[in-house]
Amino acid sequence: MSPELLTVAMFATLIGAITLGHPLAYTLAAVATLFGLIDNGWDVAALFNMFANNTWGLMNNYVLVAIPLFILMAQLLDRSKVADKLFETLFVVLGGLKGGLGLAVVVVCTVFAATTGIIGASVVAMGLLATPALMKRGYQKELSAGIICAAGTLGILIPPSIMMVVYGGLTGLKETSVGNLFAGSIFPGLLLAGLYFLYIFVRCTINPTLGPPITREEASKWSTSQKFLLTLKSLLPPMALILAVMGTILAGVATPTEAAALGALGAMILAIFSGNFSWQVMKESAHATMNTTAMVMMLFIGGKFFSTVFLSMGGGDVVADVLVGSGLNRWMVLLIMMSIVFIMGMFIDWAAILLVTVPIFMPIAMELDFNPLWFSILLCVNLQTSFLTPPLVMLFFISKGSRRKVTPWDISTGESFPLSCCRYSDC
């Protein structure tokens, strides 16, 4: 069977299996096994030997140790109620503005993103914490849902992002090391948060009924100096943790893995000083960390199987010949690659998309003389959209699970689309 036919058949089988609802990690591994056997003449021993070598190389990657450490840091922070205290403070400081509580959500999600690196924690925490306050103050349900869902995705871009750790471990390039990806994603992440902030402020200024300010009586309970002290007190702990993690990486003092260990220790110290640390909290955090890490690593193994077989049977060359040899200019080829990632994001989680597309698209991008770091950041920004793109919108399910009064219709018809447009203007 020709490489062209195998390439088409392999992707068609993968899409069909995913559509039927089979678990993604097992689907990737099963499709890889089937087409690997077809390609090598049903030599089971040779295929399994290739899988074993690739799995060993993957599990022996020191950079990936940062994944469970960053997840543990996120779990401990979630239980230390740092986000709760920060939101309560910003409720006082920004609540008097039109859309002020929505602005507070964006600020908290930005800080939380810089101390966790994952999405689920931000969305669930803000869903439980902010939704009742937003509803009580008369905020439109759709706007509230859109703000929390969109701002919650900042955790996947602002370092220390788990996505960046995975990406850096996949490429193995100096230009796209985890440290360089972290440094390169700081400005786009903060710019995106700023665009969200600006959109909410302008939207609620034009139509104050969407996000009314708190009453003057509530706003006047605290003086300016009291508000300043409250802000300083609630911002200092997470900012110290951010400085400890990102500062050591950017200064070259520690590797991302070492910084992740420092972050986990710092999160534990914050939990102790906040009075929310206990053996039960530690046990729950460790259990959640093991569950999430196991899920990510199973996806890693399945994706590695798929990409290895796909490249070994010539699939990467087929895709490169179609895109590069099409006669299109490099910007059109880039648009096609980003469109493929966007469409995949409608059906597949970001981790699987990275594992399948990065080994194929990165060589093409480098052949077309795109800067590897710029291309990687652009791909990651695009992948953020997979959390807000129908029909299989994982973030909607996470969000709905934490907010009983908000329906999936409220979320999907809310402000998620215009806020997603802010993401593309960030590119």
VEXDREN-2710 file (C-alpha; in Angstrom, 1 decimal):
% VEXDREN-2710
k/r/px/py/pz
1/MET/0.0/0.0/0.0
2/SER/1.4/3.4/-1.0
3/PRO/2.4/6.0/1.7
4/GLU/-0.3/8.4/0.4
5/LEU/-3.1/5.9/0.8
6/LEU/-1.8/4.8/4.2
7/THR/-1.7/8.4/5.4
8/VAL/-5.3/9.1/4.3
9/ALA/-6.5/5.7/5.7
10/MET/-4.7/6.3/9.1
11/PHE/-6.3/9.7/9.7
12/ALA/-9.7/8.6/8.5
13/THR/-9.6/5.6/10.9
14/LEU/-8.5/7.9/13.8
15/ILE/-11.3/10.4/13.2
16/GLY/-13.8/7.6/12.9
17/ALA/-12.7/5.9/16.1
18/ILE/-12.8/9.3/18.0
19/THR/-16.2/10.0/16.6
20/LEU/-17.5/6.7/18.0
21/GLY/-16.4/7.9/21.5
22/HIS/-13.5/5.6/22.2
23/PRO/-10.9/6.8/24.8
24/LEU/-8.3/8.9/23.0
25/ALA/-5.1/7.4/24.4
26/TYR/-6.2/3.9/23.5
27/THR/-7.5/5.0/20.1
28/LEU/-4.2/6.5/19.2
29/ALA/-2.3/3.4/20.3
30/ALA/-4.7/1.0/18.6
31/VAL/-4.7/2.9/15.2
32/ALA/-0.9/3.1/15.4
33/THR/-0.7/-0.7/16.0
34/LEU/-3.0/-1.5/13.2
35/PHE/-1.3/0.6/10.6
36/GLY/2.2/-0.2/11.9
37/LEU/1.5/-3.9/11.3
38/ILE/0.1/-3.2/7.8
39/ASP/3.2/-1.1/6.9
40/ASN/5.8/-3.6/8.2
41/GLY/4.1/-6.8/6.8
42/TRP/2.6/-7.9/10.1
43/ASP/5.9/-8.2/11.9
44/VAL/4.5/-8.0/15.5
45/ALA/7.9/-8.4/17.2
46/ALA/9.5/-5.5/15.2
47/LEU/6.6/-3.2/15.9
48/PHE/6.5/-3.9/19.6
49/ASN/10.3/-3.5/19.8
50/MET/9.9/0.0/18.2
51/PHE/7.1/0.9/20.6
52/ALA/9.2/-0.2/23.6
53/ASN/12.2/1.8/22.6
54/ASN/10.1/4.9/21.9
55/THR/8.2/4.5/25.3
56/TRP/11.5/4.2/27.1
57/GLY/12.9/7.3/25.5
58/LEU/9.8/9.2/26.3
59/MET/9.6/8.1/30.0
60/ASN/13.4/8.8/30.3
61/ASN/12.8/12.5/29.4
62/TYR/13.9/14.5/32.5
63/VAL/11.9/17.6/31.4
64/LEU/8.6/15.7/31.8
65/VAL/9.2/15.3/35.5
66/ALA/8.0/19.0/35.7
67/ILE/4.5/17.9/34.8
68/PRO/3.5/16.1/38.1
69/LEU/5.4/18.8/40.1
70/PHE/3.5/21.7/38.4
71/ILE/0.2/19.8/38.8
72/LEU/0.9/19.2/42.5
73/MET/1.6/23.0/42.9
74/ALA/-1.7/23.7/41.2
75/GLN/-3.6/21.3/43.5
76/LEU/-2.1/22.7/46.7
77/LEU/-2.8/26.3/45.6
78/ASP/-6.3/25.4/44.8
79/ARG/-6.8/24.1/48.3
80/SER/-5.0/27.0/50.0
81/LYS/-7.8/29.4/48.9
82/VAL/-5.3/32.0/47.5
83/ALA/-7.7/32.7/44.6
84/ASP/-10.6/33.2/47.0
85/LYS/-8.8/35.8/49.0
86/LEU/-7.6/37.6/45.9
87/PHE/-11.1/37.7/44.4
88/GLU/-12.6/39.0/47.7
89/THR/-10.0/41.9/47.6
90/LEU/-10.5/42.7/44.0
91/PHE/-14.2/42.6/44.5
92/VAL/-13.7/45.6/46.8
93/VAL/-11.1/47.4/44.7
94/LEU/-12.7/47.0/41.2
95/GLY/-16.3/46.4/42.1
96/GLY/-17.2/50.1/41.8
97/LEU/-16.4/50.1/38.0
98/LYS/-18.8/49.0/35.3
99/GLY/-18.0/45.4/34.7
100/GLY/-15.6/45.6/37.7
101/LEU/-16.4/42.1/39.0
102/GLY/-15.7/40.7/35.5
103/LEU/-12.4/42.5/35.5
104/ALA/-11.6/41.0/38.9
105/VAL/-12.2/37.5/37.4
106/VAL/-9.7/38.2/34.6
107/VAL/-7.1/39.5/37.1
108/VAL/-7.5/36.5/39.4
109/CYS/-7.4/34.0/36.5
110/THR/-4.2/35.7/35.2
111/VAL/-2.5/35.4/38.6
112/PHE/-3.9/31.9/39.1
113/ALA/-2.6/30.9/35.6
114/ALA/0.9/32.1/36.5
115/THR/0.9/29.9/39.6
116/THR/-0.8/26.8/38.3
117/GLY/-0.3/26.2/34.6
118/ILE/-3.6/24.2/34.1
119/ILE/-7.1/25.2/33.0
120/GLY/-9.5/23.0/35.0
121/ALA/-8.4/24.4/38.4
122/SER/-9.0/28.1/37.3
123/VAL/-12.4/27.4/35.7
124/VAL/-13.7/25.3/38.6
125/ALA/-12.4/27.7/41.3
126/MET/-13.8/30.8/39.6
127/GLY/-17.0/29.0/38.7
128/LEU/-17.7/28.2/42.3
129/LEU/-16.4/31.5/43.7
130/ALA/-17.3/34.2/41.2
131/THR/-20.6/33.0/39.6
132/PRO/-22.7/33.5/42.8
133/ALA/-21.2/37.0/43.2
134/LEU/-21.7/38.0/39.6
135/MET/-25.3/36.7/39.6
136/LYS/-26.1/38.5/42.8
137/ARG/-24.9/41.8/41.4
138/GLY/-27.1/41.5/38.3
139/TYR/-24.5/40.4/35.8
140/GLN/-25.9/38.8/32.6
141/LYS/-25.5/35.0/32.8
142/GLU/-24.0/34.7/29.3
143/LEU/-21.4/37.4/30.0
144/SER/-20.5/35.8/33.3
145/ALA/-20.1/32.4/31.7
146/GLY/-18.0/33.8/28.8
147/ILE/-15.7/35.7/31.1
148/ILE/-14.9/32.7/33.3
149/CYS/-14.5/30.3/30.4
150/ALA/-12.3/32.6/28.3
151/ALA/-10.1/33.9/31.2
152/GLY/-9.8/30.3/32.5
153/THR/-7.9/29.4/29.3
154/LEU/-5.0/31.7/30.3
155/GLY/-3.6/28.9/32.3
156/ILE/-2.6/27.0/29.2
157/LEU/-0.5/29.9/27.8
158/ILE/0.9/32.0/30.7
159/PRO/3.9/30.1/32.2
160/PRO/4.4/27.8/34.0
161/SER/2.1/26.2/31.4
162/ILE/1.8/22.4/31.3
163/MET/1.3/22.7/27.5
164/MET/4.7/24.4/27.2
165/VAL/6.3/21.6/29.2
166/VAL/4.7/19.0/26.9
167/TYR/5.7/21.0/23.8
168/GLY/9.3/21.4/24.8
169/GLY/9.6/17.7/25.6
170/LEU/8.2/16.8/22.2
171/THR/10.5/19.0/19.9
172/GLY/13.8/18.5/21.6
173/LEU/15.0/21.7/19.9
174/LYS/17.2/24.3/21.7
175/GLU/15.0/27.1/20.3
176/THR/11.8/25.5/21.7
177/SER/13.2/24.4/25.1
178/VAL/10.8/24.8/28.0
179/GLY/12.6/27.8/29.3
180/ASN/12.5/29.6/25.9
181/LEU/8.8/28.7/25.5
182/PHE/8.1/30.1/29.0
183/ALA/9.9/33.3/28.2
184/GLY/8.2/33.6/24.8
185/SER/4.7/33.1/26.1
186/ILE/4.8/35.7/28.9
187/PHE/4.0/38.7/26.7
188/PRO/1.3/37.0/24.5
189/GLY/-0.4/35.7/27.7
190/LEU/-0.4/39.1/29.4
191/LEU/-1.5/40.8/26.2
192/LEU/-4.4/38.4/25.9
193/ALA/-5.4/39.0/29.5
194/GLY/-5.2/42.8/28.7
195/LEU/-7.5/42.3/25.7
196/TYR/-10.0/40.5/27.8
197/PHE/-9.8/43.3/30.4
198/LEU/-10.4/45.9/27.7
199/TYR/-13.2/44.1/26.0
200/ILE/-15.2/43.6/29.3
201/PHE/-14.6/47.3/30.3
202/VAL/-15.7/48.7/26.9
203/ARG/-18.7/46.2/26.6
204/CYS/-20.0/47.1/30.1
205/THR/-19.4/50.8/29.6
206/ILE/-21.5/50.8/26.5
207/ASN/-24.2/48.6/28.1
208/PRO/-24.0/48.9/31.9
209/THR/-26.9/46.6/32.5
210/LEU/-24.6/43.7/31.4
211/GLY/-22.2/44.3/34.4
212/PRO/-23.5/46.9/36.8
213/PRO/-21.1/48.2/39.5
214/ILE/-21.6/47.5/43.2
215/THR/-23.5/50.2/45.1
216/ARG/-21.8/53.3/46.5
217/GLU/-22.5/52.2/50.0
218/GLU/-20.6/49.0/49.5
219/ALA/-17.7/50.7/47.7
220/SER/-17.4/53.4/50.4
221/LYS/-16.9/50.9/53.2
222/TRP/-13.1/50.9/52.6
223/SER/-10.8/53.8/52.3
224/THR/-8.1/54.0/49.5
225/SER/-5.3/53.1/51.9
226/GLN/-7.3/50.1/53.2
227/LYS/-7.9/48.9/49.6
228/PHE/-4.2/49.3/48.9
229/LEU/-3.2/47.2/52.0
230/LEU/-5.8/44.6/51.1
231/THR/-4.5/44.3/47.6
232/LEU/-0.9/44.1/48.7
233/LYS/-1.7/41.4/51.3
234/SER/-3.6/39.2/48.9
235/LEU/-1.2/39.7/45.9
236/LEU/2.1/39.2/47.8
237/PRO/1.9/35.4/48.4
238/PRO/1.1/34.4/44.8
239/MET/3.5/37.0/43.3
240/ALA/6.3/35.6/45.6
241/LEU/5.5/32.1/44.2
242/ILE/5.5/33.4/40.6
243/LEU/8.9/35.1/41.2
244/ALA/10.3/32.0/42.8
245/VAL/9.3/29.8/39.8
246/MET/9.6/32.0/36.8
247/GLY/12.5/34.1/38.2
248/THR/14.7/31.1/38.7
249/ILE/14.0/29.8/35.2
250/LEU/14.4/33.1/33.3
251/ALA/17.6/33.9/35.3
252/GLY/19.1/30.6/34.4
253/VAL/19.4/29.6/38.1
254/ALA/17.2/26.5/37.8
255/THR/15.8/24.2/35.1
256/PRO/12.0/24.1/34.6
257/THR/11.9/20.8/36.5
258/GLU/13.9/22.2/39.4
259/ALA/11.7/25.3/39.4
260/ALA/8.6/23.1/39.4
261/ALA/9.9/21.4/42.6
262/LEU/10.5/24.8/44.1
263/GLY/7.0/25.8/43.1
264/ALA/5.4/22.7/44.7
265/LEU/7.3/23.5/47.9
266/GLY/6.3/27.1/47.8
267/ALA/2.6/26.1/47.3
268/MET/2.9/23.9/50.3
269/ILE/4.3/26.7/52.4
270/LEU/1.5/29.1/51.3
271/ALA/-1.1/26.5/52.2
272/ILE/0.5/26.1/55.7
273/PHE/0.5/29.9/56.3
274/SER/-3.0/30.3/55.0
275/GLY/-4.2/27.8/57.7
276/ASN/-5.6/25.4/55.1
277/PHE/-3.0/22.7/55.1
278/SER/-3.6/19.3/56.6
279/TRP/-2.8/15.7/56.0
280/GLN/-6.2/15.3/54.2
281/VAL/-5.3/18.2/51.9
282/MET/-1.9/16.7/51.1
283/LYS/-3.5/13.3/50.4
284/GLU/-6.2/14.7/48.1
285/SER/-3.6/16.8/46.2
286/ALA/-1.3/13.9/45.7
287/HIS/-4.2/11.7/44.6
288/ALA/-5.4/14.3/42.1
289/THR/-1.8/14.8/40.9
290/MET/-1.3/11.1/40.2
291/ASN/-4.6/10.8/38.4
292/THR/-3.9/13.8/36.1
293/THR/-0.3/12.8/35.5
294/ALA/-1.4/9.2/34.6
295/MET/-3.9/10.6/32.1
296/VAL/-1.4/12.9/30.5
297/MET/1.3/10.2/30.2
298/MET/-1.2/7.7/28.7
299/LEU/-2.0/10.3/26.1
300/PHE/1.7/10.8/25.6
301/ILE/2.4/7.2/25.0
302/GLY/-0.6/6.8/22.6
303/GLY/0.4/9.9/20.7
304/LYS/4.0/8.8/20.5
305/PHE/3.0/5.5/19.1
306/PHE/0.8/7.3/16.5
307/SER/3.5/9.8/15.4
308/THR/6.2/7.2/15.3
309/VAL/4.2/4.9/13.0
310/PHE/3.0/7.8/10.9
311/LEU/6.5/9.1/10.3
312/SER/8.0/5.7/9.8
313/MET/5.6/4.8/7.0
314/GLY/6.3/8.2/5.2
315/GLY/3.3/10.1/6.3
316/GLY/5.3/13.2/7.3
317/ASP/6.9/13.3/3.9
318/VAL/3.5/13.0/2.2
319/VAL/2.1/15.9/4.2
320/ALA/5.2/18.0/3.5
321/ASP/5.1/17.3/-0.2
322/VAL/1.4/18.3/-0.3
323/LEU/1.9/21.5/1.6
324/VAL/5.4/22.6/0.5
325/GLY/5.2/21.3/-3.0
326/SER/1.8/22.9/-3.6
327/GLY/3.3/26.1/-5.0
328/LEU/1.5/28.2/-2.3
329/ASN/3.5/30.9/-0.5
330/ARG/4.6/30.1/3.0
331/TRP/1.9/32.2/4.7
332/MET/-0.8/30.2/3.0
333/VAL/0.9/27.0/4.1
334/LEU/1.0/28.4/7.6
335/LEU/-2.7/29.3/7.4
336/ILE/-3.5/25.7/6.3
337/MET/-1.5/24.2/9.2
338/MET/-3.2/26.5/11.7
339/SER/-6.6/25.7/10.2
340/ILE/-6.0/22.0/10.6
341/VAL/-5.1/22.5/14.3
342/PHE/-8.2/24.7/14.7
343/ILE/-10.5/22.0/13.2
344/MET/-8.8/19.2/15.3
345/GLY/-9.5/21.4/18.3
346/MET/-13.2/21.0/17.7
347/PHE/-13.0/17.3/18.5
348/ILE/-9.7/16.4/20.3
349/ASP/-8.0/17.7/23.4
350/TRP/-4.9/19.8/23.1
351/ALA/-2.4/17.2/24.4
352/ALA/-3.4/14.7/21.6
353/ILE/-3.2/17.5/19.0
354/LEU/0.3/18.4/20.1
355/LEU/1.4/14.8/20.0
356/VAL/0.1/14.3/16.5
357/THR/0.8/17.6/14.8
358/VAL/4.1/18.9/16.3
359/PRO/6.3/16.1/14.8
360/ILE/4.7/16.7/11.4
361/PHE/4.3/20.5/11.3
362/MET/7.5/21.6/13.0
363/PRO/9.9/20.3/10.2
364/ILE/7.6/21.9/7.6
365/ALA/7.7/25.3/9.5
366/MET/11.5/25.1/9.8
367/GLU/11.8/24.3/6.1
368/LEU/9.6/27.3/5.3
369/ASP/12.0/29.4/7.4
370/PHE/9.6/30.3/10.2
371/ASN/11.1/31.0/13.6
372/PRO/10.6/27.8/15.6
373/LEU/9.8/29.7/18.8
374/TRP/7.3/32.0/17.1
375/PHE/5.6/29.1/15.3
376/SER/5.3/27.2/18.6
377/ILE/3.7/30.1/20.4
378/LEU/1.3/30.7/17.5
379/LEU/0.3/27.0/17.6
380/CYS/-0.2/27.1/21.4
381/VAL/-2.4/30.3/21.1
382/ASN/-4.4/28.5/18.5
383/LEU/-4.7/25.4/20.7
384/GLN/-6.3/27.5/23.5
385/THR/-9.3/27.8/21.2
386/SER/-9.9/24.1/21.4
387/PHE/-11.3/24.7/24.9
388/LEU/-14.0/27.0/23.5
389/THR/-14.8/25.5/20.1
390/PRO/-17.9/23.4/19.6
391/PRO/-19.0/20.7/19.2
392/LEU/-16.9/18.9/21.9
393/VAL/-16.1/21.8/24.2
394/MET/-14.3/20.4/27.2
395/LEU/-14.3/23.7/29.0
396/PHE/-18.0/23.9/28.8
397/PHE/-18.4/20.6/30.6
398/ILE/-15.9/21.6/33.3
399/SER/-17.6/25.0/33.7
400/LYS/-21.1/23.5/33.8
401/GLY/-20.0/21.0/36.4
402/SER/-19.1/23.8/38.8
403/ARG/-22.1/26.1/38.1
404/ARG/-25.6/24.6/38.5
405/LYS/-27.5/27.7/37.5
406/VAL/-25.6/28.2/34.2
407/THR/-26.7/26.0/31.3
408/PRO/-24.5/24.8/28.4
409/TRP/-26.6/27.1/26.2
410/ASP/-25.7/30.1/28.4
411/ILE/-22.1/29.2/28.0
412/SER/-22.1/28.5/24.3
413/THR/-24.2/31.6/23.4
414/GLY/-22.4/33.9/25.8
415/GLU/-19.4/36.1/25.3
416/SER/-17.0/33.2/24.5
417/PHE/-17.0/34.0/20.8
418/PRO/-16.0/37.7/21.0
419/LEU/-13.5/36.9/23.7
420/SER/-12.1/34.2/21.4
421/CYS/-11.7/36.9/18.8
422/CYS/-9.5/38.7/21.2
423/ARG/-7.3/35.6/21.2
424/TYR/-6.8/35.8/17.4
425/SER/-6.0/39.5/17.6
426/ASP/-3.3/38.5/20.1
427/CYS/-1.6/36.6/17.3
END
